[in-house]
Amino acid sequence: MKLPSAVQDPGGDIVLPRRLRSDQVDYEAELAVVIGRRCHNVTREEALDYVLGYTCGNDVSARDWQLQWGGGQWCRGKTFATF
């Protein structure tokens, strides 16, 4: 899961925030699932009814924020604006 602010336009720049000061920013290709409507407590049988589509994603991470300052929580290194 990514925050809406982490989504970037195709071909848009990935901007490293000044406060980030990270030497450990990396990226990887991911399959992204686009959820098309609000859902809560969806059963396995209903799950695909909520999928709008699939696309490719460039998953960028600041590993030091994730591992050192985030206590191992992946969301700390993946929820900056533009990544």
N, C-alpha and C positions, 0 to 999 in steps of 0.2 A: 504494500500500500504506500502510496506517495501522496503528499499534500498537493492540492491543486496548484499552488505556487511553484512547485518543483517541475511542472510540465513546461516544456519549451517548444517553440515553433520548429518545424522541420528546417534544418539549416541554420537555426538561430545559434548565437554564441552561448557557451556555457561560461558563466561569470563566477570567478572565485572571489568571495567577499574578502575585503581587507582584513577583517578580524579573523579570518580562517587561518592564515599563515600556516599552510599545510604543505609538507613535502610528499605526502602520501595520498595524493588524489589519483584514483584509477577509474577505469571504465570497463564495462562488459556489455555485450549484446544480450538482450532478453526478449522473450516473447511477452508482449503486454496484452492483457485481457481488458477490454473496455466494457464497464458495466453501464447499461443504458438507462436504468431507473433505480429509484430508491428500493432498498430491500432490507429485510430484517428477519432473522430466524427462518431462512429459506431452507427447504428440504433439499436433499441431494437430487431428487427427481425433478424439482422445479428450477434448479440452479441455472441451467442453460437458457431458460426463458428470460433471464435478466442480462444475458451477455449481448451487447450491441455488436461487438466485433473483436477482431484481433489485429495487432500491428506489431512492428518491431520497436524496441525501445533501447536507448543508450543509457544504461544504468551507471551513473557516476557516484563514486563514494569517496569521502575523506576518511581514510582508514584510521588515522590517529584520533580524530574526533569520535569515531565509532568505538575504538578499542581502548584508548587511554582515558579520555574524558567522558565517554558515554557509558562506561562500565560494561562494555560488550554489547550494548543495545545498538542494533544496526540503524535504527531510525535517527540517531544522533549524527551520523555521518552521511545521511542521504536526504535530508530535508531542508536544504538551503534553497533560496530562490534560484531557479534555472537548473537545479539538479537535486 
